[in-house]
Amino acid sequence: MLQRIQSLYLLFAIIATVVCLCLPIGYIEPLGMGVGTDVFNLWVKGANGVNFSVWPLFAFLLLSCPIEIAAIFLFKKRKLQSQLCFWGVILNIAWYVYYAFCFFNEFQTLGSFHIKFAAGLPLIAIVFYALAHKGIMHDEKLIKSADRIR
């Protein structure tokens, strides 16, 4: 299971996703005087309390975690594993689309928005998905060529 390189790529994608779930993805500096606001995937935590308006960010990443775990354990079903990698990429791209929507609509009205390191982790997960997909397709070609020789 973990002896294949694509399984390691999927494991690294899981790690990047879980770390992104835990760390702040942005910081909102107020326009005037006041305390800054941290933006997490599930909430915006500021002086006024906690606002759950960004919960879809959390949902996209949380849905991609079981997909990644299932893709690791479905190593015997390469086509399904490849499709799960595709859906993981789609969920991470949807995360960036909603993040951009929040950036241009919600966060700009509150103050100056600064992107944190964790906002780049879904992109790293997308790269690991692409590498895993490439490895899965390489294995599929290898199996088909071995079947042709018999």
Buried (B, 14 or more C-beta within 10 A) or exposed (E): EEEBBBBBBBBBBBBBBBBBBEBBBBBBEBEEEBEBBBBBBBBBBBEEEEBEEBEBBBBBBBBBBEBBBBBBEBBEEBEEBBBBBBBBBBBBBBBBEBBEBBBEEBBEEBBEBEBBEBBEBBBBBBBBBBBBBBBBBEBBEEEEEEEEEE
